[in-house]
Structure formats: C-alpha cells, structure tokens
Amino acid sequence: MEKIIEVKLGEYRSVAFFEENQIVCDKNDHVILEVDRGFEFGRVVALVDESVKIKPSSIKGNIVRVATEGDMNQIKNNRMKAQEALGICVRKITERKLNMRLVKTEYTFDSSKIIFSFTAEGRIDFRALVKDLARIFRVRIELKQIGVRDKAKIIGGYGVCGREQCCSSYIHFFQPLSIKMAKEQALPLNPSRISGSCGRIKCCMAYEYEVYKEQGRTLPRLGDKINTPDGKGKIIDLNILRRYAYVELNEGKLVKIEFPSKDEEKKEAREAPVTEEGNKNPAIE
C-alpha cells in the first residue's frame, strides 16, 4: 500500500488524505494532486504514520509531483485571476441583491473550476448567480457557504495572546465548543474575554478543558457560598490548578482559602503523629 500524506488543499480549503504514489515529499512541500475531475495543488502538513489506519474512502487522490518552479508560477497567476474573479462576483451579487458576503475566491491548479467562499445569515438561492458566473468564466463554478469560524481561519490574524490565530496556523479541523468549557475553568463569562475574532468561543478553551474538569471535581464553583474560619462568604475568584480561592465576607472583607489535594491529604495523614491515649506518639520513645 502507498504511503498516505495529509495535504491542505489550495490555500484556503480543508485538509485531506492523499496517496504518495512513490513521490518523495516532506512536510511543508507544495505538491500537485490528481483528484476527481482535474488537478489541484496543496501543501503537505503531515506524513501519516503507517500504523494509522485510514479508510479508503478518506483518500481523495494521488500526489503527482512536488511543485516545480513552473507550477508555482501558475499558482501565482491563478491568484491574480482569482482577485479579478472576486471583483466580478461581488458586482454580480450586488446586481442580484443577494444577502451574502464574499470572503475568498480560488482557482484550482488546472483552472478548471473557481471556488467562491461566502458567508450568509441563512440559506441563499444562488442558482441565477452561478449561471451568470459560468457564462462569464466558462468553467465550473462552486459557491461554498462557510461559517464565521471558517471565515476567521481564511482571513487570519492575531489573538490577544499575541500569537497567530490557532485556526489559521495549525488547526485543521474545528471541534465543538461550548460555554460549559469556560465555566469548568472558572473563567469570567464575559464575551469579550472568552470569544475569538470570529465571535465564537475561543478554540483554546478546549485545550485544557479535561484537566480543569478533572481537577475541579473536588472544588467548589465560582459564586458558591462556603464556610470559612472567618465566617460564611462567597467565592469571587478561583484558581483550580493551584487549588485556592478568594472568598468575600461581610463588609467586603476578602480571605484566601486553600484546598489541599487528595495526595496532600494522604501525605498529611501519613505524617500525622499517631498517639496512644491522646498524649504521645508510640513510634517516638
């Protein structure tokens, strides 16, 4: 069986599996791909380990060759044509008064198809638009509706952490996210703090979710009322990994409460002196 390689199709599209077809290539190489009804280009993002089983239906085609200088020039020319096609499509959308926003336009490597990616609030009847575009460009037309997370991935940018957005730099597939992930990590439920540039929950909310979920099982939650040596109060700040909380008592007084872990409790129990009749440790004579 041929080696399987993970390739990012084009510049803005998804990642798919392709057979190496006896072509030696490395990560980040640009390659030419043979797919159904034509040729594509892409970038190698991973070499799949032979021990990983890939379903035959997941393999989208073969790698024809590593991109040559001539291939890269053709890709560059396709980018220029795509910019012209984008302007034409925007004009046609305006003429048709369609409630859709064009994000990116891309030609396949052999210029046999143009892919127009757009966002919209609901479903759009773009059949008339497709006919207009096919009449102008005389190639296959694909209008692809994408979500706001895909839009952010295509456009790119930087997060509040100062690094390139995860979706643009290395994430290949989006996973489900929920507000519950922020709650489990005791984060303030402030949309500006937990939302990315796409307006959805930040992808990084899922990175440590399972760790916080496991560590937080033995801790109270943010906002809970608990008893302290100084009286009853409300938890206003909680650090799950360091296992401490700040509790607000009456008249705005703050106290710091630490919660020992199970391992610390067991250690304290082992180190605690064992007394006989409550006055001395029989192990110490």
Secondary structure as the mmCIF struct_conf table of DSSP 4:
data_model
#
loop_
_struct_conf.conf_type_id
_struct_conf.id
_struct_conf.beg_label_comp_id
_struct_conf.beg_label_asym_id
_struct_conf.beg_label_seq_id
_struct_conf.end_label_comp_id
_struct_conf.end_label_asym_id
_struct_conf.end_label_seq_id
STRN STRN1 ILE A 4 LEU A 9
TURN_TY1_P TURN_TY1_P1 GLY A 10 TYR A 12
BEND BEND1 ARG A 13 ARG A 13
STRN STRN2 VAL A 15 GLU A 19
TURN_TY1_P TURN_TY1_P2 ASN A 21 GLN A 22
TURN_TY1_P TURN_TY1_P3 LYS A 27 ASN A 28
STRN STRN3 HIS A 30 VAL A 35
TURN_TY1_P TURN_TY1_P4 ASP A 36 ARG A 37
STRN STRN4 GLY A 38 LEU A 47
TURN_TY1_P TURN_TY1_P5 GLU A 50 SER A 51
BEND BEND2 VAL A 52 VAL A 52
HELX_RH_3T_P HELX_RH_3T_P1 PRO A 56 SER A 58
STRN STRN5 ILE A 59 VAL A 66
HELX_RH_AL_P HELX_RH_AL_P1 GLU A 69 ARG A 96
TURN_TY1_P TURN_TY1_P6 LYS A 97 LYS A 97
STRN STRN6 ARG A 101 TYR A 107
TURN_TY1_P TURN_TY1_P7 PHE A 109 ASP A 110
BEND BEND3 SER A 111 SER A 112
STRN STRN7 LYS A 113 THR A 119
BEND BEND4 GLU A 121 GLY A 122
HELX_RH_AL_P HELX_RH_AL_P2 ARG A 127 PHE A 137
BEND BEND5 VAL A 139 VAL A 139
STRN STRN8 ARG A 140 GLN A 145
HELX_RH_AL_P HELX_RH_AL_P3 VAL A 148 ILE A 155
STRN STRN9 TYR A 158 TYR A 158
TURN_TY1_P TURN_TY1_P8 VAL A 160 CYS A 161
BEND BEND6 GLY A 162 ARG A 163
STRN STRN10 GLU A 164 GLU A 164
HELX_LH_PP_P HELX_LH_PP_P1 GLN A 165 GLN A 165
HELX_RH_AL_P HELX_RH_AL_P4 CYS A 166 SER A 169
TURN_TY1_P TURN_TY1_P9 TYR A 170 TYR A 170
BEND BEND7 PHE A 173 PHE A 173
HELX_RH_AL_P HELX_RH_AL_P5 ILE A 179 GLU A 184
TURN_TY1_P TURN_TY1_P10 GLN A 185 ALA A 186
HELX_RH_AL_P HELX_RH_AL_P6 PRO A 191 ILE A 194
STRN STRN11 SER A 195 SER A 195
TURN_TY1_P TURN_TY1_P11 SER A 197 CYS A 198
BEND BEND8 GLY A 199 ARG A 200
STRN STRN12 ILE A 201 ILE A 201
HELX_LH_PP_P HELX_LH_PP_P2 LYS A 202 LYS A 202
HELX_RH_3T_P HELX_RH_3T_P2 CYS A 203 ALA A 206
TURN_TY1_P TURN_TY1_P12 TYR A 207 TYR A 207
BEND BEND9 GLU A 208 GLU A 208
HELX_RH_AL_P HELX_RH_AL_P7 TYR A 209 GLN A 215
HELX_RH_3T_P HELX_RH_3T_P3 GLY A 216 THR A 218
BEND BEND10 LEU A 219 LEU A 219
HELX_LH_PP_P HELX_LH_PP_P3 PRO A 220 ARG A 221
TURN_TY1_P TURN_TY1_P13 LEU A 222 GLY A 223
STRN STRN13 LYS A 225 THR A 228
TURN_TY1_P TURN_TY1_P14 PRO A 229 ASP A 230
STRN STRN14 GLY A 231 ASN A 239
TURN_TY1_P TURN_TY1_P15 ILE A 240 ARG A 243
STRN STRN15 TYR A 244 GLU A 248
HELX_RH_3T_P HELX_RH_3T_P4 ASN A 250 GLY A 252
STRN STRN16 LEU A 254 GLU A 258
HELX_RH_AL_P HELX_RH_AL_P8 LYS A 262 GLU A 271
BEND BEND11 ALA A 272 ALA A 272
STRN STRN17 GLU A 276 GLU A 276
TURN_TY1_P TURN_TY1_P16 GLU A 277 ASN A 279
STRN STRN18 LYS A 280 LYS A 280
TURN_TY1_P TURN_TY1_P17 PRO A 282 ALA A 283
#
